[in-house]
Amino acid sequence: MKPPPFNYVAAATVDHAVELLNGDTDARVIAGGQSLMPLLNLRLASPELVVDIGRIDALNTITVDGEGLTIGAAVTQAKVAGNTGVLGGWPLLVEAIGLIGHAQIRNRGTLCGSLAHNDPLAELPAVSIALDASVTVSGPNGERVVPIDDLLTGPFMTSLEPGELITSAHYPTLRAETGWAISEFATRTGDFATAGVVTRLIVEGGVARDSVVVLFGLGPGPQRSAVVEAAINGASTPSLSEAVLAQLDASIHPNDDVHATADARREFAARLATESVSEAWAIAEARRGGST
Ligand SMILES: Cc1cc2nc3c(=O)[nH]c(=O)nc-3n(C[C@H](O)[C@H](O)[C@H](O)COP(=O)(O)OP(=O)(O)OC[C@H]3O[C@@H](n4cnc5c(N)ncnc54)[C@H](O)[C@@H]3O)c2cc1C
């Protein structure tokens, strides 16, 4: 199908984009277009004006400094994954981006666009929760910083107000001994995940702490698993007991859809949580030992 007619303007600056988004016409941001163009083509969206932020130079930057990592809203997923600073400090982002679609998608799609779109099966919202990210938002009332948990309000929903755009995503520096992992099941390589689990933890003196375990595809949106986190913190082994897996099963509400039944997703949850925790633990121990 072809999209409905719309006007297109490439914004020159963030202020210009904000002005266009707050004009008289119904306007929508386009970044990489990898989710918006399908929505337009399927006529699930019909803005009068599409505001392209991809050519705003100030948004096409990756900064690594004492504060952590900041990724501008025009930076493509491929550029994030190919950045040596990101690979050195936030390798989980690189691993997660490798699981997104195909190279063509990653060459145009942006990290911030994925957060703004908040597809419940997307990797980057779940990973951003695990990495304690925040986003900077610009709008008619100026700039504000929004923690990721406050941004992601539900499937395909965020707390962005009309006329606002995300200008960057920020990831705090991880402690050197942090371990991480993303485990997912997808029917075919490049497909959206059917279900996934992201883990971040620290192992000190053989005992885990500060764990964050995020499930996606196992409920209405990415969500932390209090059950698995409680089981890991203070534990001296990464293995999740049958009792913990039973509690995990009782805590999730997966859907049936064309990709998998809810029962299959429950099986994936147990397998992926076990795999993700154990891999993150192994990485944490290896980093402590200086071998990664
Ligand atoms: C075939 C295919 C396979 C894919 N597979 C995966 C996958 O496996 N995993 C995955 O996570 N994703 C997948 N994607 C989606 C891809 O990652 C998208 O690029 C991403 O979700 C959206 O980023 P974008 O820059 O393309 O955003 P756009 O398509 O430009 O925009 C998406 C939405 O976000 C809004 N938006 C974008 N940027 C901003 C901003 N800075 N501020 C405010 N609003 C904004 C737009 O208005 C629009 O509503 C796939 C896409 C395709 C077409």
The ligand as a Gaussian input file, in Angstrom:
#p B3LYP/6-31G(d) Opt

LIG

0 1
 C       11.589000      -5.563000       8.723000
 C       11.837000      -4.896000      10.053000
 C       12.359000      -5.656000      11.080000
 C       12.600000      -5.064000      12.328000
 N       13.082000      -5.847000      13.334000
 C       13.270000      -5.306000      14.550000
 C       13.741000      -6.091000      15.624000
 O       14.017000      -7.281000      15.493000
 N       13.899000      -5.484000      16.844000
 C       13.614000      -4.155000      17.034000
 O       13.753000      -3.669000      18.143000
 N       13.170000      -3.382000      16.026000
 C       12.987000      -3.919000      14.793000
 N       12.535000      -3.124000      13.781000
 C       12.221000      -1.700000      14.076000
 C       13.472000      -0.827000      13.972000
 O       14.354000      -1.085000      15.052000
 C       13.104000       0.658000      13.982000
 O       14.160000       1.312000      13.379000
 C       12.869000       1.336000      15.308000
 O       11.881000       0.687000      16.052000
 C       12.373000       2.764000      15.148000
 O       13.442000       3.596000      14.869000
 P       13.365000       4.616000      13.669000
 O       14.498000       5.544000      13.846000
 O       13.286000       3.887000      12.379000
 O       11.995000       5.396000      13.993000
 P       10.836000       5.922000      13.018000
 O       10.296000       4.795000      12.218000
 O       11.343000       7.091000      12.276000
 O        9.798000       6.382000      14.108000
 C        9.099000       5.429000      14.879000
 C        8.145000       6.159000      15.823000
 O        8.883000       6.864000      16.810000
 C        8.702000       8.277000      16.697000
 N       10.031000       8.854000      16.860000
 C       11.175000       8.476000      16.255000
 N       12.207000       9.167000      16.744000
 C       11.701000       9.998000      17.675000
 C       12.280000      10.968000      18.544000
 N       13.592000      11.215000      18.554000
 N       11.465000      11.644000      19.393000
 C       10.130000      11.402000      19.404000
 N        9.519000      10.505000      18.605000
 C       10.305000       9.810000      17.748000
 C        8.077000       8.509000      15.328000
 O        7.236000       9.654000      15.327000
 C        7.285000       7.237000      15.140000
 O        6.066000       7.332000      15.844000
 C       12.305000      -3.676000      12.533000
 C       11.802000      -2.905000      11.463000
 C       11.557000      -3.505000      10.242000
 C       11.007000      -2.665000       9.133000

